[in-house]
Amino acid sequence: MSEERAKHIVYIEDDARTVDLVKIVLRREGFIVTGVNSGRDGLKVIEESIPDLVLLDLMMPDMDGWEVFQSMRANESMRDIPVIVITAKAQSIDKVLGLHIAKVNDYITKPFAPNELIQSIRKVLAEHV
């Protein structure tokens, strides 16, 4: 990343190991990554920091990813932050719901290759300049 400021990404995922792996991959690419292990805490972090992008797991115990997403879209300060869903829900109907009904910016299913994630992030950030 040349002279532009590093992009801040918040990753909301209840599996701490997955968060750690994604942090390592994305930091190597020059991103600033904040990992959060619950939906409620994730919303707080998003509201306080207004990141450039949110990576969001769907299946979490306290508040699922769709609830987090709806809360973001209902909040003026978080409404325009792009969201990439990262989930084990690989059914095509889930992907259709995410991309076409809920209008998330991208939908990645686990397991995913680091390159797939990086390409998706770069594409979504480029669309939201």
VMD Tcl script that builds the backbone (N, CA, C; Angstrom):
set m [mol new atoms 387]
animate dup $m
set s [atomselect $m all]
$s set {name element resname resid chain x y z} {
  {N N MET 1 A 0.852 -1.175 0.000}
  {CA C MET 1 A 0.000 0.000 0.000}
  {C C MET 1 A 0.895 1.234 0.000}
  {N N SER 2 A 0.754 2.008 -1.011}
  {CA C SER 2 A 1.646 3.144 -1.185}
  {C C SER 2 A 1.433 4.206 -0.120}
  {N N GLU 3 A 1.015 5.394 -0.528}
  {CA C GLU 3 A 0.907 6.486 0.430}
  {C C GLU 3 A -0.471 6.584 1.075}
  {N N GLU 4 A -1.430 5.779 0.575}
  {CA C GLU 4 A -2.753 5.844 1.179}
  {C C GLU 4 A -2.702 5.214 2.570}
  {N N ARG 5 A -3.625 5.639 3.421}
  {CA C ARG 5 A -3.617 5.093 4.775}
  {C C ARG 5 A -4.067 3.637 4.761}
  {N N ALA 6 A -3.571 2.880 5.720}
  {CA C ALA 6 A -3.944 1.473 5.820}
  {C C ALA 6 A -5.430 1.359 6.130}
  {N N LYS 7 A -6.095 0.417 5.490}
  {CA C LYS 7 A -7.524 0.208 5.690}
  {C C LYS 7 A -7.754 -0.584 6.982}
  {N N HIS 8 A -8.758 -0.155 7.734}
  {CA C HIS 8 A -9.102 -0.816 8.991}
  {C C HIS 8 A -10.259 -1.783 8.758}
  {N N ILE 9 A -10.055 -3.035 9.174}
  {CA C ILE 9 A -11.068 -4.078 9.012}
  {C C ILE 9 A -11.423 -4.632 10.392}
  {N N VAL 10 A -12.715 -4.768 10.657}
  {CA C VAL 10 A -13.173 -5.438 11.876}
  {C C VAL 10 A -13.687 -6.812 11.473}
  {N N TYR 11 A -13.183 -7.853 12.143}
  {CA C TYR 11 A -13.608 -9.225 11.864}
  {C C TYR 11 A -14.365 -9.742 13.072}
  {N N ILE 12 A -15.653 -10.017 12.890}
  {CA C ILE 12 A -16.493 -10.527 13.970}
  {C C ILE 12 A -16.701 -12.019 13.738}
  {N N GLU 13 A -16.121 -12.824 14.623}
  {CA C GLU 13 A -16.097 -14.283 14.468}
  {C C GLU 13 A -15.907 -14.887 15.852}
  {N N ASP 14 A -16.744 -15.870 16.209}
  {CA C ASP 14 A -16.653 -16.433 17.556}
  {C C ASP 14 A -15.521 -17.437 17.732}
  {N N ASP 15 A -14.890 -17.886 16.655}
  {CA C ASP 15 A -13.763 -18.809 16.770}
  {C C ASP 15 A -12.446 -18.024 16.775}
  {N N ALA 16 A -11.828 -17.957 17.939}
  {CA C ALA 16 A -10.626 -17.133 18.117}
  {C C ALA 16 A -9.484 -17.574 17.194}
  {N N ARG 17 A -9.350 -18.872 16.926}
  {CA C ARG 17 A -8.271 -19.343 16.045}
  {C C ARG 17 A -8.447 -18.817 14.625}
  {N N THR 18 A -9.684 -18.809 14.160}
  {CA C THR 18 A -9.958 -18.289 12.816}
  {C C THR 18 A -9.623 -16.800 12.752}
  {N N VAL 19 A -10.000 -16.059 13.790}
  {CA C VAL 19 A -9.682 -14.627 13.850}
  {C C VAL 19 A -8.172 -14.433 13.774}
  {N N ASP 20 A -7.420 -15.205 14.553}
  {CA C ASP 20 A -5.964 -15.068 14.564}
  {C C ASP 20 A -5.355 -15.342 13.190}
  {N N LEU 21 A -5.829 -16.378 12.520}
  {CA C LEU 21 A -5.308 -16.706 11.186}
  {C C LEU 21 A -5.600 -15.588 10.189}
  {N N VAL 22 A -6.825 -15.091 10.198}
  {CA C VAL 22 A -7.194 -14.023 9.275}
  {C C VAL 22 A -6.382 -12.763 9.571}
  {N N LYS 23 A -6.179 -12.460 10.847}
  {CA C LYS 23 A -5.367 -11.298 11.218}
  {C C LYS 23 A -3.967 -11.404 10.615}
  {N N ILE 24 A -3.355 -12.570 10.747}
  {CA C ILE 24 A -1.997 -12.770 10.228}
  {C C ILE 24 A -1.968 -12.527 8.718}
  {N N VAL 25 A -2.913 -13.144 8.000}
  {CA C VAL 25 A -2.967 -13.019 6.545}
  {C C VAL 25 A -3.171 -11.557 6.127}
  {N N LEU 26 A -4.132 -10.892 6.761}
  {CA C LEU 26 A -4.467 -9.526 6.335}
  {C C LEU 26 A -3.416 -8.504 6.763}
  {N N ARG 27 A -2.794 -8.707 7.897}
  {CA C ARG 27 A -1.741 -7.770 8.330}
  {C C ARG 27 A -0.553 -7.833 7.380}
  {N N ARG 28 A -0.269 -9.037 6.853}
  {CA C ARG 28 A 0.805 -9.177 5.855}
  {C C ARG 28 A 0.502 -8.351 4.612}
  {N N GLU 29 A -0.782 -8.135 4.352}
  {CA C GLU 29 A -1.216 -7.359 3.185}
  {C C GLU 29 A -1.317 -5.867 3.498}
  {N N GLY 30 A -0.984 -5.487 4.733}
  {CA C GLY 30 A -0.976 -4.072 5.084}
  {C C GLY 30 A -2.257 -3.547 5.706}
  {N N PHE 31 A -3.192 -4.447 6.027}
  {CA C PHE 31 A -4.439 -4.009 6.656}
  {C C PHE 31 A -4.294 -3.945 8.168}
  {N N ILE 32 A -5.063 -3.075 8.793}
  {CA C ILE 32 A -5.169 -3.034 10.254}
  {C C ILE 32 A -6.405 -3.848 10.594}
  {N N VAL 33 A -6.262 -4.867 11.439}
  {CA C VAL 33 A -7.377 -5.769 11.716}
  {C C VAL 33 A -7.692 -5.806 13.202}
  {N N THR 34 A -8.964 -5.632 13.526}
  {CA C THR 34 A -9.446 -5.786 14.890}
  {C C THR 34 A -10.355 -7.008 14.904}
  {N N GLY 35 A -10.028 -7.966 15.750}
  {CA C GLY 35 A -10.857 -9.165 15.873}
  {C C GLY 35 A -11.767 -9.057 17.079}
  {N N VAL 36 A -13.016 -9.446 16.901}
  {CA C VAL 36 A -13.997 -9.400 17.976}
  {C C VAL 36 A -14.731 -10.737 17.989}
  {N N ASN 37 A -14.938 -11.296 19.194}
  {CA C ASN 37 A -15.480 -12.648 19.284}
  {C C ASN 37 A -16.979 -12.747 19.539}
  {N N SER 38 A -17.705 -11.628 19.480}
  {CA C SER 38 A -19.158 -11.717 19.637}
  {C C SER 38 A -19.834 -10.597 18.857}
  {N N GLY 39 A -21.067 -10.839 18.477}
  {CA C GLY 39 A -21.812 -9.864 17.701}
  {C C GLY 39 A -22.023 -8.551 18.434}
  {N N ARG 40 A -22.413 -8.650 19.705}
  {CA C ARG 40 A -22.677 -7.428 20.483}
  {C C ARG 40 A -21.417 -6.582 20.634}
  {N N ASP 41 A -20.303 -7.241 20.970}
  {CA C ASP 41 A -19.032 -6.511 21.098}
  {C C ASP 41 A -18.609 -5.946 19.746}
  {N N GLY 42 A -18.877 -6.709 18.686}
  {CA C GLY 42 A -18.531 -6.255 17.348}
  {C C GLY 42 A -19.239 -4.961 16.985}
  {N N LEU 43 A -20.519 -4.876 17.305}
  {CA C LEU 43 A -21.270 -3.644 17.020}
  {C C LEU 43 A -20.672 -2.452 17.760}
  {N N LYS 44 A -20.273 -2.679 19.013}
  {CA C LYS 44 A -19.649 -1.588 19.799}
  {C C LYS 44 A -18.368 -1.115 19.123}
  {N N VAL 45 A -17.532 -2.072 18.732}
  {CA C VAL 45 A -16.255 -1.737 18.104}
  {C C VAL 45 A -16.486 -1.005 16.781}
  {N N ILE 46 A -17.447 -1.465 15.993}
  {CA C ILE 46 A -17.744 -0.820 14.714}
  {C C ILE 46 A -18.198 0.616 14.937}
  {N N GLU 47 A -19.093 0.803 15.901}
  {CA C GLU 47 A -19.614 2.142 16.147}
  {C C GLU 47 A -18.523 3.092 16.647}
  {N N GLU 48 A -17.609 2.568 17.458}
  {CA C GLU 48 A -16.531 3.412 18.005}
  {C C GLU 48 A -15.465 3.727 16.961}
  {N N SER 49 A -15.164 2.764 16.083}
  {CA C SER 49 A -14.012 2.947 15.187}
  {C C SER 49 A -14.391 3.254 13.736}
  {N N ILE 50 A -15.638 3.012 13.324}
  {CA C ILE 50 A -16.078 3.185 11.931}
  {C C ILE 50 A -14.994 2.664 10.964}
  {N N PRO 51 A -14.872 1.334 10.883}
  {CA C PRO 51 A -13.849 0.742 10.017}
  {C C PRO 51 A -14.185 0.909 8.532}
  {N N ASP 52 A -13.219 0.563 7.689}
  {CA C ASP 52 A -13.414 0.626 6.243}
  {C C ASP 52 A -14.216 -0.569 5.731}
  {N N LEU 53 A -14.206 -1.665 6.505}
  {CA C LEU 53 A -14.843 -2.906 6.072}
  {C C LEU 53 A -15.110 -3.782 7.289}
  {N N VAL 54 A -16.180 -4.574 7.222}
  {CA C VAL 54 A -16.474 -5.546 8.283}
  {C C VAL 54 A -16.536 -6.937 7.660}
  {N N LEU 55 A -15.818 -7.868 8.273}
  {CA C LEU 55 A -15.921 -9.287 7.934}
  {C C LEU 55 A -16.810 -9.887 9.013}
  {N N LEU 56 A -17.826 -10.635 8.613}
  {CA C LEU 56 A -18.858 -11.029 9.553}
  {C C LEU 56 A -19.220 -12.499 9.434}
  {N N ASP 57 A -19.054 -13.230 10.533}
  {CA C ASP 57 A -19.498 -14.613 10.616}
  {C C ASP 57 A -21.001 -14.608 10.864}
  {N N LEU 58 A -21.720 -15.582 10.349}
  {CA C LEU 58 A -23.167 -15.613 10.560}
  {C C LEU 58 A -23.570 -16.356 11.828}
  {N N MET 59 A -22.924 -17.485 12.084}
  {CA C MET 59 A -23.346 -18.324 13.204}
  {C C MET 59 A -22.512 -18.036 14.450}
  {N N MET 60 A -23.093 -17.222 15.338}
  {CA C MET 60 A -22.434 -16.887 16.602}
  {C C MET 60 A -23.464 -17.031 17.717}
  {N N PRO 61 A -22.996 -17.339 18.918}
  {CA C PRO 61 A -23.939 -17.635 19.998}
  {C C PRO 61 A -24.761 -16.452 20.527}
  {N N ASP 62 A -24.169 -15.307 20.758}
  {CA C ASP 62 A -24.900 -14.229 21.454}
  {C C ASP 62 A -25.828 -13.440 20.543}
  {N N MET 63 A -25.372 -13.204 19.327}
  {CA C MET 63 A -26.127 -12.401 18.379}
  {C C MET 63 A -25.626 -12.828 17.013}
  {N N ASP 64 A -26.495 -13.409 16.176}
  {CA C ASP 64 A -25.956 -13.937 14.920}
  {C C ASP 64 A -25.596 -12.816 13.944}
  {N N GLY 65 A -24.877 -13.204 12.904}
  {CA C GLY 65 A -24.366 -12.221 11.955}
  {C C GLY 65 A -25.440 -11.412 11.262}
  {N N TRP 66 A -26.593 -12.045 10.984}
  {CA C TRP 66 A -27.669 -11.292 10.330}
  {C C TRP 66 A -28.202 -10.204 11.248}
  {N N GLU 67 A -28.267 -10.486 12.552}
  {CA C GLU 67 A -28.710 -9.454 13.512}
  {C C GLU 67 A -27.712 -8.295 13.543}
  {N N VAL 68 A -26.429 -8.628 13.516}
  {CA C VAL 68 A -25.386 -7.594 13.488}
  {C C VAL 68 A -25.545 -6.762 12.217}
  {N N PHE 69 A -25.706 -7.435 11.090}
  {CA C PHE 69 A -25.838 -6.751 9.808}
  {C C PHE 69 A -27.055 -5.816 9.804}
  {N N GLN 70 A -28.186 -6.299 10.282}
  {CA C GLN 70 A -29.396 -5.473 10.326}
  {C C GLN 70 A -29.212 -4.274 11.253}
  {N N SER 71 A -28.539 -4.486 12.369}
  {CA C SER 71 A -28.268 -3.372 13.289}
  {C C SER 71 A -27.385 -2.326 12.632}
  {N N MET 72 A -26.386 -2.787 11.873}
  {CA C MET 72 A -25.503 -1.854 11.161}
  {C C MET 72 A -26.304 -1.030 10.152}
  {N N ARG 73 A -27.145 -1.695 9.369}
  {CA C ARG 73 A -27.897 -0.992 8.326}
  {C C ARG 73 A -28.942 -0.037 8.912}
  {N N ALA 74 A -29.374 -0.301 10.136}
  {CA C ALA 74 A -30.369 0.553 10.788}
  {C C ALA 74 A -29.732 1.757 11.477}
  {N N ASN 75 A -28.399 1.765 11.561}
  {CA C ASN 75 A -27.689 2.820 12.277}
  {C C ASN 75 A -27.024 3.763 11.270}
  {N N GLU 76 A -27.359 5.027 11.375}
  {CA C GLU 76 A -26.857 6.044 10.443}
  {C C GLU 76 A -25.331 6.013 10.276}
  {N N SER 77 A -24.599 5.878 11.373}
  {CA C SER 77 A -23.138 5.963 11.308}
  {C C SER 77 A -22.489 4.688 10.746}
  {N N MET 78 A -23.225 3.569 10.739}
  {CA C MET 78 A -22.654 2.301 10.271}
  {C C MET 78 A -23.258 1.826 8.957}
  {N N ARG 79 A -24.279 2.508 8.485}
  {CA C ARG 79 A -25.087 2.050 7.348}
  {C C ARG 79 A -24.271 1.787 6.091}
  {N N ASP 80 A -23.277 2.617 5.811}
  {CA C ASP 80 A -22.560 2.518 4.544}
  {C C ASP 80 A -21.263 1.728 4.606}
  {N N ILE 81 A -20.969 1.120 5.746}
  {CA C ILE 81 A -19.746 0.320 5.858}
  {C C ILE 81 A -19.962 -0.996 5.101}
  {N N PRO 82 A -19.075 -1.320 4.154}
  {CA C PRO 82 A -19.239 -2.581 3.428}
  {C C PRO 82 A -19.056 -3.795 4.334}
  {N N VAL 83 A -19.784 -4.868 4.021}
  {CA C VAL 83 A -19.755 -6.092 4.823}
  {C C VAL 83 A -19.515 -7.285 3.909}
  {N N ILE 84 A -18.546 -8.109 4.300}
  {CA C ILE 84 A -18.320 -9.393 3.645}
  {C C ILE 84 A -18.681 -10.470 4.665}
  {N N VAL 85 A -19.630 -11.311 4.307}
  {CA C VAL 85 A -20.012 -12.419 5.181}
  {C C VAL 85 A -19.031 -13.568 4.938}
  {N N ILE 86 A -18.532 -14.133 6.043}
  {CA C ILE 86 A -17.665 -15.311 5.970}
  {C C ILE 86 A -18.343 -16.370 6.828}
  {N N THR 87 A -18.762 -17.465 6.212}
  {CA C THR 87 A -19.582 -18.414 6.956}
  {C C THR 87 A -19.411 -19.845 6.489}
  {N N ALA 88 A -19.766 -20.763 7.363}
  {CA C ALA 88 A -19.787 -22.178 7.005}
  {C C ALA 88 A -21.101 -22.526 6.300}
  {N N LYS 89 A -22.039 -21.582 6.281}
  {CA C LYS 89 A -23.328 -21.822 5.604}
  {C C LYS 89 A -23.105 -21.754 4.094}
  {N N ALA 90 A -22.846 -22.906 3.497}
  {CA C ALA 90 A -22.457 -22.945 2.090}
  {C C ALA 90 A -23.623 -23.203 1.147}
  {N N GLN 91 A -24.831 -23.337 1.664}
  {CA C GLN 91 A -25.986 -23.580 0.801}
  {C C GLN 91 A -26.171 -22.403 -0.164}
  {N N SER 92 A -26.507 -22.703 -1.397}
  {CA C SER 92 A -26.664 -21.624 -2.371}
  {C C SER 92 A -27.791 -20.675 -1.978}
  {N N ILE 93 A -28.823 -21.172 -1.295}
  {CA C ILE 93 A -29.915 -20.291 -0.880}
  {C C ILE 93 A -29.411 -19.248 0.123}
  {N N ASP 94 A -28.498 -19.647 0.995}
  {CA C ASP 94 A -27.927 -18.699 1.955}
  {C C ASP 94 A -27.170 -17.603 1.226}
  {N N LYS 95 A -26.421 -18.001 0.189}
  {CA C LYS 95 A -25.643 -17.030 -0.578}
  {C C LYS 95 A -26.573 -16.066 -1.319}
  {N N VAL 96 A -27.640 -16.593 -1.901}
  {CA C VAL 96 A -28.614 -15.749 -2.599}
  {C C VAL 96 A -29.245 -14.763 -1.615}
  {N N LEU 97 A -29.638 -15.264 -0.458}
  {CA C LEU 97 A -30.227 -14.384 0.562}
  {C C LEU 97 A -29.253 -13.277 0.941}
  {N N GLY 98 A -27.991 -13.656 1.140}
  {CA C GLY 98 A -26.985 -12.683 1.551}
  {C C GLY 98 A -26.705 -11.621 0.498}
  {N N LEU 99 A -26.468 -12.057 -0.724}
  {CA C LEU 99 A -26.053 -11.130 -1.769}
  {C C LEU 99 A -27.211 -10.342 -2.377}
  {N N HIS 100 A -28.347 -10.992 -2.558}
  {CA C HIS 100 A -29.425 -10.354 -3.318}
  {C C HIS 100 A -30.564 -9.822 -2.455}
  {N N ILE 101 A -30.808 -10.442 -1.322}
  {CA C ILE 101 A -31.889 -9.976 -0.457}
  {C C ILE 101 A -31.323 -8.988 0.574}
  {N N ALA 102 A -30.351 -9.448 1.363}
  {CA C ALA 102 A -29.786 -8.579 2.405}
  {C C ALA 102 A -28.831 -7.541 1.818}
  {N N LYS 103 A -28.251 -7.834 0.656}
  {CA C LYS 103 A -27.316 -6.931 -0.023}
  {C C LYS 103 A -25.988 -6.755 0.713}
  {N N VAL 104 A -25.429 -7.875 1.207}
  {CA C VAL 104 A -24.062 -7.798 1.705}
  {C C VAL 104 A -23.165 -7.584 0.491}
  {N N ASN 105 A -21.944 -7.141 0.712}
  {CA C ASN 105 A -21.057 -6.811 -0.407}
  {C C ASN 105 A -20.400 -8.036 -1.025}
  {N N ASP 106 A -20.199 -9.074 -0.224}
  {CA C ASP 106 A -19.683 -10.334 -0.755}
  {C C ASP 106 A -19.984 -11.424 0.263}
  {N N TYR 107 A -19.831 -12.675 -0.173}
  {CA C TYR 107 A -20.212 -13.828 0.634}
  {C C TYR 107 A -19.169 -14.908 0.384}
  {N N ILE 108 A -18.408 -15.246 1.416}
  {CA C ILE 108 A -17.343 -16.245 1.289}
  {C C ILE 108 A -17.677 -17.412 2.213}
  {N N THR 109 A -17.543 -18.628 1.685}
  {CA C THR 109 A -17.827 -19.789 2.522}
  {C C THR 109 A -16.540 -20.409 3.050}
  {N N LYS 110 A -16.632 -20.906 4.281}
  {CA C LYS 110 A -15.500 -21.594 4.909}
  {C C LYS 110 A -15.533 -23.047 4.457}
  {N N PRO 111 A -14.381 -23.671 4.330}
  {CA C PRO 111 A -13.045 -23.066 4.417}
  {C C PRO 111 A -12.747 -22.267 3.150}
  {N N PHE 112 A -11.935 -21.251 3.295}
  {CA C PHE 112 A -11.585 -20.412 2.149}
  {C C PHE 112 A -10.077 -20.267 2.076}
  {N N ALA 113 A -9.587 -19.976 0.878}
  {CA C ALA 113 A -8.156 -19.749 0.687}
  {C C ALA 113 A -7.849 -18.296 1.033}
  {N N PRO 114 A -6.696 -18.020 1.636}
  {CA C PRO 114 A -6.337 -16.642 1.956}
  {C C PRO 114 A -6.448 -15.709 0.753}
  {N N ASN 115 A -6.037 -16.187 -0.428}
  {CA C ASN 115 A -6.112 -15.357 -1.632}
  {C C ASN 115 A -7.542 -14.971 -1.984}
  {N N GLU 116 A -8.472 -15.910 -1.777}
  {CA C GLU 116 A -9.886 -15.642 -2.050}
  {C C GLU 116 A -10.374 -14.490 -1.167}
  {N N LEU 117 A -9.988 -14.513 0.100}
  {CA C LEU 117 A -10.384 -13.459 1.034}
  {C C LEU 117 A -9.764 -12.118 0.632}
  {N N ILE 118 A -8.488 -12.119 0.332}
  {CA C ILE 118 A -7.791 -10.878 -0.030}
  {C C ILE 118 A -8.392 -10.279 -1.305}
  {N N GLN 119 A -8.662 -11.119 -2.295}
  {CA C GLN 119 A -9.274 -10.625 -3.546}
  {C C GLN 119 A -10.639 -10.006 -3.281}
  {N N SER 120 A -11.424 -10.667 -2.442}
  {CA C SER 120 A -12.758 -10.154 -2.120}
  {C C SER 120 A -12.658 -8.804 -1.414}
  {N N ILE 121 A -11.759 -8.706 -0.444}
  {CA C ILE 121 A -11.578 -7.453 0.301}
  {C C ILE 121 A -11.154 -6.332 -0.639}
  {N N ARG 122 A -10.170 -6.602 -1.483}
  {CA C ARG 122 A -9.693 -5.568 -2.407}
  {C C ARG 122 A -10.812 -5.114 -3.359}
  {N N LYS 123 A -11.596 -6.067 -3.849}
  {CA C LYS 123 A -12.698 -5.740 -4.769}
  {C C LYS 123 A -13.743 -4.861 -4.070}
  {N N VAL 124 A -14.147 -5.273 -2.868}
  {CA C VAL 124 A -15.180 -4.517 -2.140}
  {C C VAL 124 A -14.675 -3.133 -1.756}
  {N N LEU 125 A -13.423 -3.039 -1.311}
  {CA C LEU 125 A -12.879 -1.716 -0.952}
  {C C LEU 125 A -12.774 -0.807 -2.186}
  {N N ALA 126 A -12.415 -1.390 -3.327}
  {CA C ALA 126 A -12.304 -0.600 -4.557}
  {C C ALA 126 A -13.675 -0.063 -4.984}
  {N N GLU 127 A -14.717 -0.815 -4.713}
  {CA C GLU 127 A -16.075 -0.388 -5.057}
  {C C GLU 127 A -16.591 0.699 -4.119}
  {N N HIS 128 A -15.965 0.841 -2.963}
  {CA C HIS 128 A -16.434 1.806 -1.945}
  {C C HIS 128 A -15.433 2.919 -1.704}
  {N N VAL 129 A -14.941 3.487 -2.766}
  {CA C VAL 129 A -13.967 4.572 -2.625}
  {C C VAL 129 A -14.694 5.885 -2.424}
}
mol reanalyze $m
mol bondsrecalc $m
mol representation Tube
mol addrep $m
